[in-house]
Amino acid sequence: MNDFITVIGGGLAGSEAAYQIAKRGIKVKLYEMKPHKFSPAHSNENLAEIVCSNSFKSNLPTNACGLLKEELRILDSLLIKTADQTSIPAGQALAVDREQFSQKVTDELQKNPNIEIINKEFGTDDLHIKKIAEQGIVIIATGPLTSDILAKEIGELTGNKELHFYDAAAPIVEKDSIDMNIAFWGDRYEQERAKNEDIDEWRERIQGLNEADYLNLPMNKEEYEDFVNELVKAEVVELHEFEKREIFEGCMPIEVMAKRGIDTLRFGPLKPVGFTDPRTGYRPYAVVQLRQDNKEGTIYNLVGFQTNLKFGEQKRVFSLIPGLQNADFTKYGVMHRNTYINSPKLLDETYNFRNESNIFFAGQITGVEGYVESISSGLVAGINACLRYENAINKSNIKSNTENEDIENKKIFDDKTMIGALAKYISTENDKFQPMNANFGILPNLAEKEKDKKARYYKLYERAIEIIKKL
Ligand SMILES: Cc1cc2nc3c(=O)[nH]c(=O)nc-3n(C[C@H](O)[C@H](O)[C@H](O)COP(=O)(O)OP(=O)(O)OC[C@H]3O[C@@H](n4cnc5c(N)ncnc54)[C@H](O)[C@@H]3O)c2cc1C
């Protein structure tokens, strides 16, 4: 058994994981392919490079990412500490000087006697995941732009159909913010079967369908046309050159579909066939369907609404849909290059690979989305890799299969914390898994309902911080 832990990828997650391991007195070999090879989005030679916006989002307690950062501060995250130290004025947001941030993280890791930084592309020569996992513990944190040669190995390890290269996600809204005077439950077939029933009986029955997977938002002609007219005019995100080539191959953004003609959406994802609006007793002109997105049923995604619209435009245009006028968007739709695995099937709540317990994943490749979320997963994977290492040393007989797993030697974060909720989200069964960022919708509800949104978020914040402080 190796007397070190291997971390592959010196980005946000890998750097945090390496720090967490080293500070627990365990040696780390951190492999980073730069400067020999750069992904299409990386250009700086340092570790922990910020590839796009220099913002780590809001610091407010009533913001989900604000909560996540505060949890990470309490748990001594190197990267959040460094972000605080290299911050530049940005109102309530934590924005960093990107050069200083990466330089400072690199300096910290370089001077740490427990960390050896090796600038080589993993997957080349004799550097292979399976081989290293036979001899010791490894964390794979190679990010959304994992090099091709390693992506191939990861595909072989996980099963190729469990590895994705593009993210085409629809927006997600909090259920509590949907206007339930307009929305109605049920799926298309349910409605088809019911269409010959007496309308009053049917109305009564449909009220009882509140456990159904779909919520439906009916539109009349005027509402539909207003929506489509705004959708086709809305501003979209400029894609990177490397993304333009392939991104639309399998999945057309809703705004592109809408531009094909005023009725295209009504004959596509907004098809009203088989539905009757309980308010009118008639088939609506169009229907937007929302599908349950988490086990708790607190968040719903807009079916078929994968989009490239700017976030502000998504809020403006999708709020025109009747029932979503006051919607809280947990996550906006995105379409971009993103290498990620089907974590619900492959990982547990400690980011440990279910099929091979010497292997952990961390960062965006696990389906957490965003800088701070990647750091959070690096911290959890790092801590748990240490526990596995110590456990193995104690037994002096490491065996790399799940039967030998010792649950007591895992650090599972409470799902009432944002760190724990993210870990739970990515590891919980979900046949339509899409990457997820920090948001209050993935936390379990408060024991007592709080109607005021700000007050609810603040209580969720306090509840989470109290748990983290006790760790
Ligand atoms: C173009 C783009 C823009 C983004 N913009 C934002 C944004 O504005 N805000 C936000 O919150 N999130 C953004 N993200 C999402 C995400 O938060 C970041 O990508 C984040 O850096 C992910 O952290 P990570 O540690 O998982 O991966 P990375 O930070 O990308 O780190 C992975 C590291 O692994 C290295 N590597 C890859 N393959 C190998 C290999 N075979 N051997 C050794 N090393 C290897 C890479 O060089 C890299 O240094 C963006 C993602 C992309 C792709």
The ligand as an SDF file (V2000), in Angstrom:
LIG
                    3D

 53 58  0  0  0  0  0  0  0  0999 V2000
  -15.3290   27.3390  -19.8230 C   0  0  0  0  0  0  0  0  0  0  0  0
  -15.8380   27.2020  -18.4250 C   0  0  0  0  0  0  0  0  0  0  0  0
  -16.2520   28.3250  -17.7230 C   0  0  0  0  0  0  0  0  0  0  0  0
  -16.7180   28.2050  -16.4040 C   0  0  0  0  0  0  0  0  0  0  0  0
  -17.1180   29.3240  -15.7320 N   0  0  0  0  0  0  0  0  0  0  0  0
  -17.5190   29.2390  -14.4400 C   0  0  0  0  0  0  0  0  0  0  0  0
  -17.8690   30.4210  -13.7150 C   0  0  0  0  0  0  0  0  0  0  0  0
  -17.8110   31.5270  -14.2300 O   0  0  0  0  0  0  0  0  0  0  0  0
  -18.2640   30.2910  -12.4340 N   0  0  0  0  0  0  0  0  0  0  0  0
  -18.3270   29.0810  -11.8220 C   0  0  0  0  0  0  0  0  0  0  0  0
  -18.6700   29.0180  -10.6210 O   0  0  0  0  0  0  0  0  0  0  0  0
  -18.0050   27.9410  -12.4920 N   0  0  0  0  0  0  0  0  0  0  0  0
  -17.6080   27.9870  -13.7790 C   0  0  0  0  0  0  0  0  0  0  0  0
  -17.2680   26.8480  -14.4780 N   0  0  0  0  0  0  0  0  0  0  0  0
  -17.5060   25.5440  -13.8670 C   0  0  0  0  0  0  0  0  0  0  0  0
  -16.5060   25.0470  -12.8050 C   0  0  0  0  0  0  0  0  0  0  0  0
  -16.8240   25.6300  -11.5800 O   0  0  0  0  0  0  0  0  0  0  0  0
  -15.0720   25.2540  -13.0680 C   0  0  0  0  0  0  0  0  0  0  0  0
  -14.7860   24.5690  -14.2460 O   0  0  0  0  0  0  0  0  0  0  0  0
  -14.1570   24.7410  -11.9430 C   0  0  0  0  0  0  0  0  0  0  0  0
  -12.8700   25.1480  -12.2400 O   0  0  0  0  0  0  0  0  0  0  0  0
  -14.2180   23.2560  -11.7090 C   0  0  0  0  0  0  0  0  0  0  0  0
  -13.2690   22.8490  -10.7580 O   0  0  0  0  0  0  0  0  0  0  0  0
  -12.5130   21.4440  -10.8960 P   0  0  0  0  0  0  0  0  0  0  0  0
  -11.4890   21.3830   -9.8410 O   0  0  0  0  0  0  0  0  0  0  0  0
  -13.5080   20.3720  -10.9700 O   0  0  0  0  0  0  0  0  0  0  0  0
  -11.8220   21.5010  -12.3270 O   0  0  0  0  0  0  0  0  0  0  0  0
  -10.6550   22.4730  -12.8470 P   0  0  0  0  0  0  0  0  0  0  0  0
  -10.5720   23.6930  -12.0120 O   0  0  0  0  0  0  0  0  0  0  0  0
  -10.8460   22.6120  -14.3060 O   0  0  0  0  0  0  0  0  0  0  0  0
   -9.3390   21.6190  -12.5520 O   0  0  0  0  0  0  0  0  0  0  0  0
   -9.0290   20.4510  -13.2450 C   0  0  0  0  0  0  0  0  0  0  0  0
   -7.5210   20.4070  -13.4160 C   0  0  0  0  0  0  0  0  0  0  0  0
   -7.1710   19.1240  -13.9030 O   0  0  0  0  0  0  0  0  0  0  0  0
   -6.1850   19.2590  -14.8830 C   0  0  0  0  0  0  0  0  0  0  0  0
   -6.2250   18.0520  -15.7310 N   0  0  0  0  0  0  0  0  0  0  0  0
   -7.1490   17.6870  -16.6660 C   0  0  0  0  0  0  0  0  0  0  0  0
   -6.8570   16.4850  -17.1830 N   0  0  0  0  0  0  0  0  0  0  0  0
   -5.7170   16.0670  -16.5750 C   0  0  0  0  0  0  0  0  0  0  0  0
   -4.8980   14.9090  -16.6690 C   0  0  0  0  0  0  0  0  0  0  0  0
   -5.1940   13.9180  -17.5190 N   0  0  0  0  0  0  0  0  0  0  0  0
   -3.7890   14.8050  -15.8750 N   0  0  0  0  0  0  0  0  0  0  0  0
   -3.4640   15.8010  -15.0110 C   0  0  0  0  0  0  0  0  0  0  0  0
   -4.1880   16.9400  -14.9000 N   0  0  0  0  0  0  0  0  0  0  0  0
   -5.3050   17.0530  -15.6510 C   0  0  0  0  0  0  0  0  0  0  0  0
   -6.5090   20.5610  -15.5850 C   0  0  0  0  0  0  0  0  0  0  0  0
   -5.3860   21.1220  -16.2250 O   0  0  0  0  0  0  0  0  0  0  0  0
   -7.0080   21.4120  -14.4160 C   0  0  0  0  0  0  0  0  0  0  0  0
   -5.9750   22.1850  -13.8380 O   0  0  0  0  0  0  0  0  0  0  0  0
  -16.7960   26.9240  -15.7870 C   0  0  0  0  0  0  0  0  0  0  0  0
  -16.3780   25.7960  -16.5000 C   0  0  0  0  0  0  0  0  0  0  0  0
  -15.8950   25.9330  -17.8110 C   0  0  0  0  0  0  0  0  0  0  0  0
  -15.4430   24.7040  -18.5300 C   0  0  0  0  0  0  0  0  0  0  0  0
  1  2  1  0
  2  3  1  0
  2 52  2  0
  3  4  2  0
  4  5  1  0
  4 50  1  0
  5  6  2  0
  6  7  1  0
  6 13  1  0
  7  8  2  0
  7  9  1  0
  9 10  1  0
 10 11  2  0
 10 12  1  0
 12 13  2  0
 13 14  1  0
 14 15  1  0
 14 50  1  0
 15 16  1  0
 16 17  1  0
 16 18  1  0
 18 19  1  0
 18 20  1  0
 20 21  1  0
 20 22  1  0
 22 23  1  0
 23 24  1  0
 24 25  2  0
 24 26  1  0
 24 27  1  0
 27 28  1  0
 28 29  2  0
 28 30  1  0
 28 31  1  0
 31 32  1  0
 32 33  1  0
 33 34  1  0
 33 48  1  0
 34 35  1  0
 35 36  1  0
 35 46  1  0
 36 37  1  0
 36 45  1  0
 37 38  2  0
 38 39  1  0
 39 40  1  0
 39 45  2  0
 40 41  1  0
 40 42  2  0
 42 43  1  0
 43 44  2  0
 44 45  1  0
 46 47  1  0
 46 48  1  0
 48 49  1  0
 50 51  2  0
 51 52  1  0
 52 53  1  0
M  END
$$$$
